[in-house]
């Protein structure tokens, strides 16, 4: 079972720009793989690697959350709540 982040992140990432709540490293990984508006990006690639490290127990969830936020900024996704 994924560890939930203490502060979920809400992004305008849905099909028609509707809000999507990301509340775990696993959810962040899937959002970046499946729903991201860009295929490549330096920050995106870094965030995916950090999320993979968290799943393997090599990093902390907070690192993945921070990297996910940075990837959202890189992609120009509207952040509704952090």
Beta strands, then each sheet from edge to edge (+ up, - down):
strand 1: 4-12
strand 2: 19-24
strand 3: 79-81
sheet 1: 2+ 1- 3+
end
